[in-house]
Amino acid sequence: MQQDILQQGIDLMLFGMGTVFVFLTVLVIATMIMSRVVSRFFPDAPEPELAPVRAAPVGVNDPKLIAIIQDAVNQHRAKQK
């Protein structure tokens, strides 16, 4: 009796594992086929080339800007003391 139940359990386990293995194999094959079909009929569009963006030069030698920055630094330092 025990041997019969054990044999049925092993048979059920092998049948279940076989079913899962076959399903996953079919799933992988179907995914590969769909990937090839999609890449064949809908190829990747080439990415447009972007022109390099140049940063606008900030008025580094602008005396008015330098004076404003210096005043802001002086006010900040005065608040810390």
Order of alpha helices (4+ residues) and beta strands (2+ residues): alpha-alpha
